[in-house]
Amino acid sequence: MDTQYGHSVFRSHCHWPLGSTFDQLIFPHICFSADSSPEIGDSCRVKGGMELRTTGFIVVGLYELSASESKVLRRTLQCCALNGGVFWASILIFDFGLLPFVKYLLTVIFGHSPGMGLTVWSWIQPFLSLTFGTIWVLPLFLLSRIVNSLWFQDIADSAYRYRQGRPLLLSSVSKLIADTLFSVLVQALFLGQGMLVSKVPLPPLGDILALVHMCLLYALYAFEYKWFNMGWELHRRLTFIEGNWPYFLGFGMPLAVLTQMPNSYFVSGCVFSILFPLFIVSGNEAEPVTGVCDCQLKLFSPVIAIANTLFNKTIGRVNKR
């Protein structure tokens, strides 16, 4: 896989305002000078383009902004600490620390009989790996998935509230639930579709098709928080990606490439969880380039048809009852 190509595509198609974003999120400034005192009703502009009208307590508005800024930074650091400092580090310590140490002990203990030491190691190594994976890796992975999803939502909501204001939710609770469930189903089916096309007999073609699927899926992950807060329904979100697929292909490519580098599924999950907060913030700040390509890339159409069929059958059974 050519990671250099992915990086160049991403840089050419995607405006990546991470530096400016975090500068704006962490260091807001007021237009009033130090020796001026704003009157009630005066307006002031905070760095980032947001205008506040003084009501005698301008600090209140700044406090709300500061809370959003600090939450974005705090949640991002927490994601790095949990997934990198705890989860990934524990896997590295086990693979490159504990296992080599146990193997060294066996060579010392069975120094007079190297064959016996290798036999014992062939039994102990799978047992230790299975025990570590069952007792530590799998439970922590599942727990981190839940915690990460909550932190990702916090990051997205805080970044959106800072830049756009109050989120515009869907008109009813039933629509909200239906949109969420249908979105999860479509994403799961699309992931399966990507795994399926990776099995195409021609290895380069299968790998390329799978990478395209992952790029678009990760772009959908990142932008969906913003679009959902804007009140966009799922069909509009998917149509927008299919119609402007070159931009979103470039946007999702760095994350898709970096998460495919590790051989371990769990390590790949750690890489995703560490980097994804940056993509959420960037997706919230970015203005997608539209009208670049006249033809739509309708990769979501098959899974939408399957999801519609499953939903209709499920709803039909419920109505019959």
Protein Blocks (a to p, Z undefined) as FASTA:
>chain_A
ZZklmmmmmmmmpccfklmmmmmmmmccdfbdfkbccdehiacddehiiacddehiamlm
mmmmmmmmmmmmmmmmmmmmmmmmmmmmmmmmmmmmmmmmmmmmmmmmmmmlmmlmmmmm
mmmmmmmmmmmmmmmmmmmmmmmmmmmmmmmmmmmmmmmmmmnopadddfbfklmmmmmm
mmmmmmmmmmmmmmmmmmpmblmlmmmmmmmmmmmmmmmmmmmmmmmmnopafklmmmmm
mmmmmmmmmmmmmmmmmmmmpmblklmmmmmmmmmmmmmmmmmmpccdehkbmbdcdfkl
mmmmmmmmmmmmmmmmmmmZZ
